[in-house]
Amino acid sequence: MRRGSAVDGMLLGTVLLWALNVTVTKYMFEHGWKPLSYGTIRYFVAIALFWIFTWWRERSFRIERADWWLVALAGLCIFVNQVCFVYAVELSTASTVALLLGATPVFMGLIAIAFRLERLQRTFWVGAGVTFAGVALIAVAGGTISGSLGGNLLGIGTAFSWAAYSTAIVPLMRRYSPYRISALVLLLGWIPLAAIGAHQIPEQHVHWGALMGASFVYAVIGPLFLTTILWFIAIDVVGASRAALFGNLQPFFSVFFALILLSESLHGMEITGGVLIFAGIALERIWRRPAEAVPRE
């Protein structure tokens, strides 16, 4: 019981660290950081931490030659994800981006179907339809209420690219540690990010007060470095399904932090869209369980 409680605490802590990231990123942009400059510098520091940690733990970064295309694909997904994320947060509100990230599980299901990695039941399509109705409402609201249809579309791109990354690393996770994968994938994703973001770094002027410094340290150590360690330790103990239940709470906490810490507000269409996103995911998971429990003869 104690072990389960400790792992649940790790999972909840991980989700809270991820959830706060959207709000902190928005705060950084509102106080002088440029999107690509922020992403480039933040990822560089995180990569350094991952390489030091991985070398201390494993003394190797070796990947089989046949697996490098998956590492490169995952790196490309990380690059696209980071570009979409920073500009989605820059152009839209943190709470709206958080709601759109709730569609990530549905995108993962669609990618699995497209590449014939998984056969999903009809209940998935019902849940996906409800979820995408919510996504459409939020995206449309971006043109009239939250102020940026482009930012909301980039939020959808953030959810899709993260789903693609999560799918790409599944085969790698069977053969290598998450730390080795993270060290290599982040580096390959950072190279093109640095290439397109280098011009913003000389133009970057930030007043490094105590809150700004604490926010940057959190942005590197919290959602990039520490969460990877906690998340995969927890999955090793309780399994991916139980961990996913905690992961589904992330958008709720993200919206909460944005509303409280940034004094943002949600309007009718966005609230309705958010409810539909989570209702679609909840319906698919609830309806799917009885079918999976029936034994095959």
Order of alpha helices (4+ residues) and beta strands (2+ residues): alpha-alpha-alpha-alpha-alpha-alpha-alpha-alpha-alpha-alpha-alpha-alpha-alpha-alpha
